[in-house]
């Protein structure tokens, strides 16, 4: 987005960033679901008053989150490298 001189936004909400990226490349929609799931992990840990600790005490869910993060990272790296 910076390369396209798009307006800078400060956010950790991945779907918001994804929507901005999809304006320039529709293939970003392929990682919509992983971004939605991963955003919940950030928001929940950033704002612990709403934290469901059970979500973070589950090794299976933790492994799934790592796998999703790797998918998103691989996708984005392929776009910028």
Secondary structure by P-SEA (a helix, b strand, c coil): cccccccccccccaaaaaaaaaacccccccaaaaaaaaaaaaaaaaccccccccccccaaaaaaaaaaaaaaaaaaaaacc
